[in-house]
Amino acid sequence: MALSKVGVSKAEKIRTAAALGLGAAVLLAGCGTDSDTPVAKKTSAAPATSASPSADPEQQAREQVLAAYRGMWAEQVKIYGSGSFKGSQLEKYAADKALAKVRAAAFYYQNNDLVVKGKPKLEDDPKVTLSLGGASKSAVIVDCVDSTNFVPENRKTGEKSELDSTSRRKVQTSKAQYSSGRWMITDSTIDKGSTC
């Protein structure tokens, strides 16, 4: 999944890696697990997608959507920081394009000897729009993601990547679907031209 090295400058590769790391990649990777990747350090499990019981079905759905969204981000942080899918629970939270984009970014980082240290800052209360009527339940999450302290670096030297943007706060739009009794993030895209 490495990007072609022909005709692409190091700065362009680093910018691409940063964008992929935030879920802005359009590359799609195949589904399934990759057991040949390096072993990750053991970390605590990501948050569960079930929320505390609520009398209001909309509030309960909102809590479950946000749990899936935050769970996906927690797994991304582990994968990008360790360089491995080993022990990951990403498929518990992400599916379809969202899952493929995380995998594409992780493979890019692995192939270019990069890891992403730190954590992004997510909004405490991102905007969630629910569509609960009909046979298909869906949601859209609009968040402001601050990746100031979530930067790719060389795995061996620790040298941080030079990034082209001074603003590391970007609007991220994620889509979720309800299927098989749980909410899953199915797509997630950073608006690289935005600031928030």
N, C-alpha and C positions, 0 to 999 in steps of 0.2 A: 504494500500500500504506500510505499514511499513515493513522493513526488519526483518527477524527472529532474535530474541534476543538470541536464543540458540546457543552457540558455537561461537559467534561473539563478540570480545572485543570492548570496548568503542572506542578505537582508530580506529579500523577497521570501525565502524559505522560512525565515524566522517569523515574519509577519503572517505567513500562511499558517504556521504552527500555532501561533497565538490565536488566530481566528478559529482554527479547528478546535482548539482547547476550550473555547467558549461556546462551542456548538454551532458555529456559523458555516461549517463545511458543507459543501454540497455533494461531496464524495459519499458514496454508499458502499458499505462493506457487507459481505455475506453474513448470514445469521449462523448461530451455533457458537460453541465455546472454543477457545484456543488453549489447549492444554500444553502446548509447546512453549508458551511464553515464560519468561523468568519467574521465579517464585516471589510472591509479594510478602511483605512483613505482615504478621497477624495484627489485625486491628479490630475494634469493636464493630458490631453489626450496625448497619444503617437503620434509620428510624423505620418503623412499620408503617404500612399504608393505611391501617385501620385507625380510626380516630375514636376519641371518647364518645360514648353514646350521647345523642342529642335528640331532643324532641322535634326539632326543625329539620326536615329532610334536606333542605337547601344548605343549611349550615353544616350538617353532617357531610354532605357531598363536598362542600368547599374544604373542610378540614381534611378529608381523605385525598382530594386532589393535591392540596399543599403538602401532605405527607409524602405522596408519590414524587412530587417535584423536588422536595428537599432530600428525599432518599436517593433520587437519581444524582443530584449534585454531590452528595456525600460519597457515593460510589465513584463518581468521576474523579474526585479529589484523591481517593485511594489509588485508583488505577493510574492516573497521570503521575502521581508522586512516587509510586513504586515501579512503574514501567511494566506492570503485569496485571493480567486478569485473574490470576490464581486467587481463589477465595472471594472473588467479587460476587456481589448479589445484584449487579446491574440489571439483569433480566427480570428481577422482581419489580422494578420501577420503570424501566424503559423498554419500548418496543419500536418496531418499524423504523422510520427515519431517525428518530432520536437515538436509538440503540446503534444504528449503523454509523451515525456521525461521531458518536463517542468512540466507537471502535476504529474508525478511520483516523481520528486524531491520535489515539493511543498508538496505533501502528506507525503513524508518521513520526511521533516522538521516539519510539523504539528504534526505528530505522535511521534516525538522525542523532542518536545517542543523547536525547534530551529527556529530562524529567521536569515536572512542574511542581515546585515547592510552594508551601503556604496554602491559603484558602481564599476563595472569593467571598466578598460580602454581599449577601442577598438582602433584599428588603424584608423587614419584619412582617409587613402586611401587603404583599403584592396584589394587584388587581386580578380578580378571578371572575370570569363571566361564564355562567353555567347554562347549559341547554339540556334540561332534564325531561322534556316532553318527548313523546314518541318512543319508537323502539330503540333508537340509538342515543345514548347519553354522552355528552361531550362537554369539554371545558377549554377555555383559553386563559392562560396565565400571562400577564404582562408584568415584568419585573425590571428593576434597575440593578444590574450586576456590576459590582466594583471589583475589578481584577488587579488593582494596584499591588496587592500582596500575593498574586497568583501568576507568576511569571516563569516561562520555560528557562531552564538553565542546562548547561552541559553537565552530563552525568559524572564525568571524570574530573573536570576542572572546577565545576561550580560557577563558571562564568555565566552571568545572566544574559539572556538574549536582548539585543537592542530592538526595541519596538518602535514603530513609526508614529504612534499616536501619543500625545501628551495626556489625553483624557482616557482613563481606563474604566470609566463608568459608561456602560452601554445598555440600551434597552434590549431586553430579550423577550421574545414571544414564544411561548410553548403551548402545544396542544395536547389534550388528554382525552382518552376514550375510556368508557366503562365497559369492561368485558370480563366474563367468567368470575363475576363477583368482586372485582377490584378495579381501581383506576390505574391506568398506565400512561406515561408520557409518550406520545407517539411522534412528536416532532418538536424541535427547539431551534430557534434561529436568533442570532445576535444581529441587530441592525448596526453594522459597522459605521454608518454615517451619523448615528445618533449620539447624543450625550444626555445624561440625566443627573 
